[in-house]
Amino acid sequence: MARVNALIAGKGVWSPYAKRMRNFACLRYAVEFYNVARKTGCPIIRAFLIGQAIELYLKAFLFHQGYGEKKLKNKPFGHNLTRLLEEAIANGLNTRIYISPALRSDLDSLNKVYSSKALQYFSIVFLIATPTLPKLARLLRFVSGLDHYLVCLIPEPE
């Protein structure tokens, strides 16, 4: 019961504990998407899972920086990986993780299909022409870097 009470800080206001729980939960979801992405053999599914992981890692980082859910849920952020990365860089992510021009290009390419939901919903057109995907190896290395950095940065609340 103490944990439930710790989540309530007043009308519509998140307690510091609740924010730490949100940040950690977002990070844990990112870790799970990353772990599954490493294991799957289907490129379209791998690309979708990498996109989900990147989105959640970047949002966990931005939550940790003080951003609220409403701001990250709506435009210009939402599911836009490019905008989330730009915002994370503006908040210092690139001082901890190297973000090359090639990585940005791969992320932009992934973002085109990821934010359109083309990876999430099967289309009969995919039997004729699969969506154009970037090389996923560089994106997986980026996600690995996010994982190593953020797992240390965002601890599980006590």
Secondary structure, 3 states (H helix, E strand, C coil): CHHHHHHECCCCCECHHHHHHHHHHHHHHHHHHHHHHHHCCCHHHHHHHHHHHHHHHHHHHHHHCCCCHHHHHCCCCCCCHHHHHHHHHHCCHHHCCCCCHHHHHHHHHHHHHHCCCCCCCCCHHHHCCCCCCCCHHHHHHHHHHHHHHHHHHCCCCC
